[in-house]
Amino acid sequence: MDMKKNKSKLNTSYLFILPYALMFLTFVVILIAISMLLSLTYFDTINFPQFIGFRNYVNLFTQDSEFMQYALPITIKYALLVGPGGYILSFFLAWCLAQLTKRLRTVLAIIIYSPALTSGALMAVGWRVLFSGDNRGYLNYLLLNMGLINEPLQFLQNVNIVFGIMVFVGLWSSMGIGFLAMLSGILNINREMYEAAYIDGMKNRFQEIIYITIPSMKPQMLFGAVMAIVGTFNASGIASAITGAYPPPQYAGWLIVDHMNDYAFTKLEMGYASALSIILLLFCLVFNRLSYRVFGSEERD
């Protein structure tokens, strides 16, 4: 009787999982499989794909100078700066908000989260006006009036400055769903644990964060890490939106997704673009694995 009851519960569980499983299979697994197959072909979106083996991957690492000189190193640099930076900033802001009253916390959480909802076009217009290279640009206007510069600076034409602006914009808009997950995790920690820790000798807030807060919200920390990794590696069009040029000057801020979109929708080489997408997927998997090593539960292994 117990076996039938357990089997019925198991079947019910599968029914609840089924809609998500079908969606995941249709829009993730099948599409990844198709992309893997296309990456082994030459496909111009008009003629039937021609099988060429691993030639796309060989060309990617041996002949594609734009990928090796710009897209790959800039993407890795951007991910290493914005990913951990946005992740730490998300946790810090979530912890600060958790110390406030509920009403004030709700208002500030909405304000901090709102940049993640801002459309790319609106974001580009705002930042382009701020860093405009003439005396009408807000930053140039401010610096000129303060007497710090004698002529407008070309912020959006300098390679190093464009990348710095791109990192700043990435951090500004990185307070997404991972930030909300961390805030939720902190708020759901049992307050009695802190009281007991202070009785046992805990002395300050730093120890509170290290020994109680972070260990108590590992699932939320893992979720935030995964979202940060996916968000940074899938970022695209930021430099082009800010500078108004495609590609941006001297390929400043040229990311892997930009390179992939260029081959897919401008040059119409879908096979090569698919190879780029597979390489990007491998990057995400490697860094996600590292996140699981740090924040994954021990029971999982």
C-alpha positions in Angstrom: 0.0 0.0 0.0 2.8 2.4 0.9 4.6 1.5 -2.4 1.5 2.5 -4.4 1.1 5.7 -2.4 4.8 6.6 -3.0 4.5 5.8 -6.7 1.4 8.0 -7.0 3.2 10.9 -5.3 6.2 10.3 -7.7 3.9 10.4 -10.7 2.3 13.6 -9.4 5.7 15.2 -9.0 6.6 14.3 -12.6 3.3 15.9 -13.8 4.3 19.2 -12.1 7.8 19.0 -13.6 6.5 18.1 -17.1 5.7 21.7 -18.4 9.1 23.0 -17.4 10.8 19.9 -18.8 9.1 20.4 -22.1 10.0 24.1 -22.3 13.6 23.3 -21.3 13.8 20.6 -23.9 12.3 22.7 -26.7 14.0 26.0 -26.1 17.4 24.9 -24.6 18.4 21.3 -25.3 17.1 21.0 -28.9 18.5 24.5 -29.8 21.9 23.7 -28.3 21.9 20.4 -30.3 21.0 22.3 -33.5 23.7 24.9 -32.8 26.3 22.1 -32.3 25.4 20.6 -35.7 25.4 23.9 -37.5 28.8 24.7 -36.0 30.2 21.8 -38.1 28.8 23.3 -41.3 29.0 26.2 -43.7 25.5 27.7 -43.7 24.7 31.0 -45.4 21.0 30.9 -44.4 20.1 30.4 -48.1 21.7 27.2 -49.3 21.5 23.9 -47.5 24.3 23.6 -44.8 27.5 22.0 -46.1 29.4 19.8 -43.6 33.0 21.0 -43.1 33.9 19.3 -39.8 35.8 21.4 -37.3 37.0 23.9 -39.8 35.0 26.7 -38.1 36.7 26.1 -34.8 40.1 25.9 -36.4 39.5 29.2 -38.2 38.2 30.7 -35.0 41.4 30.3 -33.1 43.9 30.5 -36.0 42.6 33.0 -38.6 40.0 35.2 -36.9 42.1 38.1 -35.7 39.1 40.1 -34.5 38.1 37.3 -32.2 41.6 36.6 -30.8 42.7 40.3 -30.4 39.4 41.9 -29.4 36.3 39.8 -28.7 37.9 37.0 -26.5 40.3 39.1 -24.3 37.7 41.9 -23.9 35.0 39.5 -23.0 37.2 37.8 -20.4 38.3 41.1 -19.0 34.7 42.4 -18.9 33.5 39.2 -17.2 36.2 39.3 -14.6 35.5 42.9 -13.7 31.8 43.1 -13.9 30.9 39.6 -12.8 32.7 39.5 -9.4 32.3 43.3 -9.0 28.5 43.2 -9.6 28.2 40.1 -7.5 30.0 41.6 -4.5 28.1 44.9 -4.9 24.8 43.0 -5.1 25.6 41.2 -1.8 26.8 44.4 -0.1 23.7 46.4 -1.1 21.4 43.5 -0.2 23.0 43.3 3.2 22.7 47.1 3.7 19.0 47.1 2.7 18.3 44.2 5.1 19.3 46.4 8.0 16.6 49.0 7.2 12.9 49.1 7.9 10.6 47.3 5.6 9.1 50.4 3.9 12.4 52.1 3.2 13.9 48.8 2.1 11.2 48.2 -0.4 11.6 51.6 -2.0 15.4 51.4 -2.2 15.2 47.8 -3.6 12.9 49.0 -6.4 15.3 51.9 -7.1 18.4 49.7 -7.2 16.7 47.0 -9.3 15.2 49.4 -11.8 18.4 49.8 -14.0 18.1 46.0 -14.8 14.7 46.7 -16.3 15.8 49.7 -18.4 15.7 49.1 -22.1 19.0 49.2 -24.0 18.0 52.1 -26.2 17.0 54.3 -23.3 20.2 53.4 -21.5 22.3 54.2 -24.5 20.7 57.6 -25.0 21.3 58.6 -21.4 25.0 57.5 -21.2 25.7 58.9 -24.7 24.5 62.4 -23.6 26.5 62.1 -20.4 29.8 61.3 -22.1 29.3 63.2 -25.3 32.5 64.5 -26.8 31.4 68.2 -27.2 30.7 70.9 -24.7 27.0 69.9 -24.6 27.9 66.6 -22.9 27.1 66.7 -19.3 30.4 65.6 -18.0 32.4 67.8 -20.4 30.2 70.8 -19.5 30.8 70.2 -15.8 34.6 69.8 -16.2 34.8 72.9 -18.4 32.8 75.0 -15.9 35.0 73.8 -13.1 38.1 74.8 -15.1 39.6 71.3 -14.9 39.9 71.0 -18.7 40.3 73.6 -21.5 38.6 71.7 -24.3 36.0 68.9 -24.4 37.4 65.4 -24.0 36.5 62.7 -26.5 35.4 60.1 -24.0 33.7 57.9 -26.6 36.6 57.8 -29.0 39.3 56.7 -26.6 39.6 52.9 -26.5 40.5 52.7 -22.8 37.8 55.1 -21.7 35.1 53.4 -23.7 35.9 50.1 -22.0 35.9 51.8 -18.6 32.5 53.4 -19.3 31.2 50.0 -20.5 32.3 48.4 -17.2 30.7 51.2 -15.2 27.4 50.7 -17.2 27.6 47.0 -16.6 28.0 47.4 -12.9 25.2 50.0 -12.8 22.8 47.6 -14.5 24.0 44.4 -12.7 21.5 44.6 -9.8 19.1 42.1 -11.3 17.4 39.0 -10.1 20.5 37.9 -8.3 20.4 40.9 -6.1 16.8 40.2 -5.2 17.6 36.6 -4.4 20.4 37.7 -2.0 18.2 40.2 -0.3 15.5 37.4 0.2 18.2 35.0 1.5 19.4 37.5 4.1 15.9 38.4 5.3 15.0 34.8 5.8 18.0 33.9 8.1 16.8 33.1 11.6 17.7 36.0 13.8 18.2 33.7 16.8 21.4 32.4 15.1 22.9 35.9 15.4 21.9 36.3 19.0 23.4 32.9 19.9 26.6 33.7 18.1 27.0 37.0 20.0 26.5 35.1 23.3 29.2 32.6 22.2 31.7 35.4 21.6 31.1 36.8 18.1 32.3 40.4 18.3 31.4 42.4 15.1 29.3 42.6 11.9 32.2 41.3 9.8 32.3 38.0 11.7 28.5 37.9 11.5 28.7 38.0 7.7 31.5 35.5 7.4 30.3 32.9 9.9 26.5 33.2 9.7 25.1 35.2 6.8 27.0 33.7 3.9 26.9 30.1 5.1 23.2 30.4 5.8 22.3 31.6 2.3 24.5 29.5 0.0 21.6 28.6 -2.4 21.0 32.3 -3.0 24.7 33.0 -3.3 25.0 30.3 -5.9 22.0 31.6 -7.8 23.5 35.1 -7.8 26.8 33.8 -9.0 25.2 31.9 -11.9 23.1 34.9 -12.9 26.2 37.1 -12.8 28.2 34.7 -15.0 25.4 34.3 -17.5 24.7 38.0 -17.6 28.3 39.1 -18.2 29.2 36.5 -20.8 25.9 37.2 -22.7 26.3 41.0 -22.6 26.3 42.6 -26.1 25.9 45.9 -27.9 27.0 48.0 -24.9 29.9 49.7 -26.6 28.0 50.2 -29.9 25.0 51.7 -28.0 27.2 54.1 -26.1 29.4 55.2 -29.0 26.7 55.1 -31.7 29.0 53.2 -34.0 29.0 49.6 -35.2 31.5 48.2 -34.7 32.7 50.7 -32.0 35.9 52.6 -32.6 38.9 50.3 -32.8 36.6 47.5 -31.6 36.6 48.9 -28.1 34.3 46.9 -26.0 33.7 44.3 -28.8 32.4 41.2 -27.0 31.9 37.6 -28.1 28.2 38.0 -28.5 28.8 41.1 -30.7 31.2 39.1 -32.8 28.6 36.2 -33.0 25.8 38.6 -34.0 28.0 40.2 -36.6 28.7 36.9 -38.3 25.1 35.7 -37.9 23.1 38.7 -39.0 25.5 40.9 -41.0 27.8 38.4 -42.7 25.1 35.6 -42.7 27.6 32.9 -41.7 25.4 30.9 -39.4 27.7 28.0 -39.1 30.6 30.1 -37.9 28.2 32.0 -35.5 27.1 28.7 -34.1 30.7 27.8 -33.4 31.1 31.0 -31.5 28.0 30.3 -29.5 29.3 26.9 -28.5 32.6 28.4 -27.3 30.6 30.9 -25.3 28.5 28.1 -23.8 31.7 26.3 -22.7 32.9 29.4 -21.0 29.7 29.7 -19.1 29.8 26.0 -18.1 33.3 26.2 -16.8 32.6 29.3 -14.6 29.3 27.9 -13.5 31.2 24.8 -12.3 33.5 26.9 -10.3 30.5 28.6 -8.7 29.1 25.2 -7.7 32.4 24.3 -6.2 32.3 27.4 -4.0 28.6 27.6 -3.1 27.2 24.2 -3.9 25.9 22.1 -1.1 28.1 19.3 0.1 25.2 16.9 -0.1 25.0 17.4 -3.9 28.2 15.3 -4.4 
